[in-house]
Amino acid sequence: MSIKAKVGLRIKELRNKIGISQEALGNIAEIDRTYVTDVENGRRNISIENLEKLVNALQIPLKDFFDSPNFDK
């Protein structure tokens, strides 16, 4: 699995965990919903700045974002 796919799956997992839509996440992070969709589906090479915006919108520390079995390999 590519790193883009792993990051996208993690964002989707965390977004679903707190029960918000892609549009709501995009609004909170000040990122377009279509960008969020593309990232979650592994079609977008996310910048570190946008990753930080999304992680902040998900209200978790950046280090906790990468604390997932997806990133073990």
C-alpha positions in Angstrom: 0.0 0.0 0.0 1.3 3.4 -0.9 2.0 6.1 1.7 -0.7 8.2 0.1 -3.2 5.4 0.6 -2.1 4.9 4.2 -2.4 8.6 5.1 -5.8 8.7 3.4 -7.1 5.7 5.2 -5.9 7.1 8.6 -7.7 10.5 7.9 -10.9 8.7 7.0 -10.7 6.4 10.0 -10.2 9.4 12.4 -12.9 11.4 10.6 -15.4 8.6 10.9 -14.5 8.0 14.5 -15.6 11.5 15.5 -18.6 11.3 13.1 -18.1 14.2 10.8 -18.4 14.5 7.0 -15.7 15.2 4.5 -17.3 18.6 4.0 -17.3 19.4 7.7 -13.7 18.3 8.0 -12.7 20.5 5.1 -14.6 23.5 6.5 -12.9 23.1 9.9 -9.4 22.7 8.3 -10.2 25.4 5.7 -9.5 22.9 2.8 -11.9 22.1 0.0 -14.0 19.0 0.4 -12.9 17.6 -2.9 -9.3 17.8 -1.7 -10.3 15.8 1.4 -12.0 13.2 -0.8 -8.9 12.9 -3.0 -6.6 12.6 0.0 -8.8 9.9 1.7 -8.9 7.9 -1.6 -5.1 8.1 -2.0 -5.3 10.2 -5.1 -3.6 13.3 -3.7 0.0 13.7 -2.5 -0.9 15.8 0.6 1.5 18.6 1.7 2.8 18.7 5.2 0.9 22.0 5.7 -2.4 20.4 4.7 -1.7 17.3 6.8 -1.2 19.6 9.8 -4.5 21.4 9.1 -6.4 18.2 8.9 -4.8 16.7 12.0 -5.6 19.8 13.9 -9.2 19.7 12.6 -9.4 16.1 13.8 -8.1 17.3 17.2 -5.3 14.9 17.7 -1.5 15.5 18.1 0.5 14.9 14.9 2.5 12.2 16.6 -0.8 10.3 17.4 -1.8 10.5 13.7 1.1 8.1 12.8 0.4 5.8 15.8 -1.5 3.3 13.7 -0.8 -0.2 12.4 -1.1 1.2 8.9 2.3 2.8 9.4 4.2 -0.2 10.9 5.4 -1.4 7.5 
